[in-house]
């Protein structure tokens, strides 16, 4: 080959093991300050997302079984 080989040879990313993003550092510090943070997150998730699946047949049956009340003006 000539002077330039294609694709160019790249050196392995030597700093990958030493690099820490600002976000990673922030999250690590936050977890150190609030050791119960992950447990609180799990509890919050249970409240919002971990629910029983909705049975659509049961929902339809409940919706169709409603009783309409008539207002009786004589009572």
Secondary structure as UniProt FT lines:
FT   TURN            14..18
FT   HELIX           22..33
FT   TURN            35..36
FT   HELIX           37..48
FT   HELIX           56..64
FT   TURN            73..74
//
